[in-house]
């Protein structure tokens, strides 16, 4: 299975202490799309994430301390821009994202610059969120749909493809605050004039490790999500136009 021939994509896998899952995730990605390089960004991991990712065949960018998913992805975007890639696809290390769906995201980059793998499209079934967490997702999706002038059903999905003007934009301005990598990044993209769209995506159970959000924190999540949205909407950014870089050969070994 290959990606669109007009793109030179990079798979970016942010990972924090994912030694239980990252190896299998990298091997699965490479098995499905052997022609697309995989970059694991170790977000201050203190376990064997780096060693296992390298053994599985990934390039590894090692951050000396934890920045969060947003900080790890900004590092991945910068690596992509500096090494001549014109698209970056976020795939989580825990195995919940199916690599077979990556080409569907890349195909839409011809029509948009940010493509979300949405868990709550009408075509999807089997993935359910209830209670305050679901209420927060509905609120975020309604507001961001209006802001981006397109229907968004899953504003907090971490399964995304980024290309065009959004790639160098995120390399410089991708936020690392709470929900910044999802909610605030979409606000930044919309305000910079980047087109956003979504495609259906199925989520799978985690292969192991600890989930980022536990059910007991759902009520807190609702309040924090609403606050994150308000701050994203009122915050001002110094976003200047960023030229899309000319393609040049990627660094085949190591990370500069």
Secondary structure, 3 states (H helix, E strand, C coil): CCCCCCCCEEEEEEECCCCCCHHHHHHHHHHHCCCCEEEEEEECCCCCHHHHHHHCCCEEEEECCCCHHHHHHHHHHHHHHHCCCCEEEECCCCCCECHHHHHHHHHHHHCCCEEEEECCCCCCCCCCCCHHHHHHHHHHHHHHHHHHCCCCCCCCCCCEEEECHHHHHHHHHCCCCCCHHHHHHHHHHHHCCCCEEEEECCECCCCCCCCCCCHHHHHHHHHHHHHHHHHHHHCCCCCCCCCCCCCCCCCCCCCC
